[in-house]
Amino acid sequence: MSVIDFLFGRPLRSSDENSERLGAVTGIAVFGLDALSSAAYGPEAALALLIVVGAAGISYIVPITISIVILLLIVYFSYRQTIEAYPQGGGSYTVAGQNLGRFAGLLAATALMIDYVLTAAVGISAGVGALVSAIPALQPHTLMLCLAILVLITIVNLRGSRETGFVFMIPTYLFLGTLGTTILLGIVKSVASGGHPIPVEAPPVLPAAAAAASVWLLLKAFASGCTAMTGVEAVSNGVSAFREPVVQSARRTLTTVIALLAVMLLGIAYLCRAYQIGAVNPGPGYQSVLSQLIAAVAGRNAFYGVTIGAVLLVLSFSANTAFADFPRLCRLIAQDGYLPVPLAERGRRLVYAWGITTLAVLCAALLILFDGVTDRLIPLYAVGAFLAFTLSQAGMVAHWRRHGGSRLAISLNALGAVATGATVVIVTITKFLAGAWITTLLIPIIMILMYSIRRHYDRVREQISQVTPLDLSERHPPIVVMPLLEWTRVSRAGLQFAFSICWEIYVLHVTTKEDDQEFLSDWRKEVEEPVRKAGQRMPKLELLKSPYRFVISPIVDFVLKLEEQNPGRQIAVIIPEFVEKHWYHNFLHNRRATWLKAALLLKGNQRIVIVNVPWYLEL
């Protein structure tokens, strides 16, 4: 088994596509992980902004969370409509593009692409943050841990959708089980104690109030808490990944994810207020809200360790939702010509490998730029997601009006569009100076880039689509040019092939010496004598002097000049090169032939043809 097969699995046939589709159980692990895991950092993001009001801030977390859950339910019912209307995959790009126009579709796509990159980065950094919270000694290694997890997730996703689902099922359901047990046990204790439970391990004392609560502060807390809603659109984007019946499977998955997320958000908010748990500023002694909550409800024991471990895994693996949807989104955009074509091609395991790799590179860059710290990434988050929500829901309103949808369907999507649109405004304004300006600036830049790519493809299509019938009336043999640095078996094979093409052959020898008698002696003995005996026309030997030891430039200049002097003739440049049996041996050679081909392709034109003559080594 090769290393590639070991890491990424054996190639899958195109006919194996159905076996790679997901059911509701595995679909939750693949498409629901981001939404579910946001229960671990959404409430903390809201509480972090309430630190300034001290203990009084905790009393606001329940109404803020209720507002977020109401918005979550509105979006849920809207996306149920989307799944029904677009069973082939009703992502925001498709819905907005088909119903509101190409500009709206690309705007939604750009917002989603940014959101997916941030989803991956925030998920991984939050997971490592949970680990560092439990084991403070690991804090100096935060960035390296983030990058290691990113590499692992990338490899798992390159192995295919089905294997990805199986790999992430265990941590997903372990997280749901342990956190659900913590919430249930905490609520029982709270109810039994009349709403004032005694923590097994007391959380850190909340700081004194440094400011009074204000509408602006509460709006900022709501905006940060809305990060818990990212990932909700993932199921509607990936409907085509589910097995038949796809609509029912996707809807069942979406319903389960939203129900579990709503219960966890409300449960965490209630217990934070009951146990007086608030956010702690990053630094020495930092503890996440979930770490404090689990310790307060159950203590720091084996259950605490298992639960924190499950939180770490799920937060880190929540990036998988982005890895599941980002490549699919890029495929749709690439098929329309607004992203590079390779992003639309499936790899060896029936996944869009270029999209997965692109996301991994962008995520790594973001983690390095922000040192893998969640709090530095959160302000950039949610703007893209809610903008995509808004455009998708507005697109669905237009869809139902065009196709005669029911009044209920139109009302649900209209309510979703208004609610998420208002949230976009709140999130953008409240987070603008903290980092949302970066997202706001990136959206038009990426859209301009996509339009530029489309214009390039349009120009290419215009140039190559003007097909004319094959013209065989005037056929002229090409002028053959072959570089020859020294006489070897490789150059011998190239020159023999040159004689089979045409009688007009130029052999180019670049010399850095004043007198290259050794080469000329070989030339007369090994070439001129056999050619003379065979009665063939002698190739023209051109000695190109290169006192500065340049090899490629003199050859390219000669070829271009020859092409200019012979209008109407093709120039066939024969490049002999040996081929190593083992790829790692390539690093032992100068690869001059490769650079020569690159230079000719860069500076040449349609009348210059490059012909490779390989010589396979048997070492």
Stockholm file with secondary structure:
# STOCKHOLM 1.0

chainA/1-619         MSVIDFLFGRPLRSSDENSERLGAVTGIAVFGLDALSSAAYGPEAALALLIVVGAAGISYIVPITISIVILLLIVYFSYRQTIEAYPQGGGSYTVAGQNLGRFAGLLAATALMIDYVLTAAVGISAGVGALVSAIPALQPHTLMLCLAILVLITIVNLRGSRETGFVFMIPTYLFLGTLGTTILLGIVKSVASGGHPIPVEAPPVLPAAAAAASVWLLLKAFASGCTAMTGVEAVSNGVSAFREPVVQSARRTLTTVIALLAVMLLGIAYLCRAYQIGAVNPGPGYQSVLSQLIAAVAGRNAFYGVTIGAVLLVLSFSANTAFADFPRLCRLIAQDGYLPVPLAERGRRLVYAWGITTLAVLCAALLILFDGVTDRLIPLYAVGAFLAFTLSQAGMVAHWRRHGGSRLAISLNALGAVATGATVVIVTITKFLAGAWITTLLIPIIMILMYSIRRHYDRVREQISQVTPLDLSERHPPIVVMPLLEWTRVSRAGLQFAFSICWEIYVLHVTTKEDDQEFLSDWRKEVEEPVRKAGQRMPKLELLKSPYRFVISPIVDFVLKLEEQNPGRQIAVIIPEFVEKHWYHNFLHNRRATWLKAALLLKGNQRIVIVNVPWYLEL
#=GR chainA/1-619 SS CCHHHHHHCSCCCGGGTGGGCBCHHHHHHHHSHHHHHTTTTHHHHHHHHTGGGGGGGGGGHHHHHHHHHHHHHHHHHHHHHHHHHCTTCCCHHHHHHHHHCHHHHHHHHHHHHHHHHHHHHHHHHHHHHHHHHHCGGGGGGHHHHHHHHHHHHHHHHHTCHHHHHHHHHHHHHHHHHHHHHHHHHHHHHHHHTTTCCCCSSCCCCCCCCSSCCCHHHHHHHHHHHGGGGTTTTHHHHTGGGBCSSHHHHHHHHHHHHHHHHHHHHHHHHHHHHHHTCCCCCSSTTCCCHHHHHHHHHHCSSHHHHHHHHHHHHHHHHTHHHHHHHHHHHHHHHHHTTSSCGGGGSCCTTSSCHHHHHHHHHHHHHHHHHTTTCHHHHGGGSSHHHHHHHHHHHHHHHHHHHHHTCCHHHHHHHHHHHHHHHHHHHHHHHHHIIIIIHHHHHHHHHHHHHHHHHHHHHHHHHHHHSCCCCCCCSCCCCCEEEEECSSCCHHHHHHHHHHHHHCSCEEEEEEECSSCCHHHHHHHIIIIIHHHHHHTCCCCEEEEEECTTCCCHHHHHHHHHHHHHHSTTCCEEEEEEEEECSSGGGGGGSCCHHHHHHHHHHHHCCTTEEEEEEEEECCC
#=GC SS_cons         CCHHHHHHCSCCCGGGTGGGCBCHHHHHHHHSHHHHHTTTTHHHHHHHHTGGGGGGGGGGHHHHHHHHHHHHHHHHHHHHHHHHHCTTCCCHHHHHHHHHCHHHHHHHHHHHHHHHHHHHHHHHHHHHHHHHHHCGGGGGGHHHHHHHHHHHHHHHHHTCHHHHHHHHHHHHHHHHHHHHHHHHHHHHHHHHTTTCCCCSSCCCCCCCCSSCCCHHHHHHHHHHHGGGGTTTTHHHHTGGGBCSSHHHHHHHHHHHHHHHHHHHHHHHHHHHHHHTCCCCCSSTTCCCHHHHHHHHHHCSSHHHHHHHHHHHHHHHHTHHHHHHHHHHHHHHHHHTTSSCGGGGSCCTTSSCHHHHHHHHHHHHHHHHHTTTCHHHHGGGSSHHHHHHHHHHHHHHHHHHHHHTCCHHHHHHHHHHHHHHHHHHHHHHHHHIIIIIHHHHHHHHHHHHHHHHHHHHHHHHHHHHSCCCCCCCSCCCCCEEEEECSSCCHHHHHHHHHHHHHCSCEEEEEEECSSCCHHHHHHHIIIIIHHHHHHTCCCCEEEEEECTTCCCHHHHHHHHHHHHHHSTTCCEEEEEEEEECSSGGGGGGSCCHHHHHHHHHHHHCCTTEEEEEEEEECCC
//
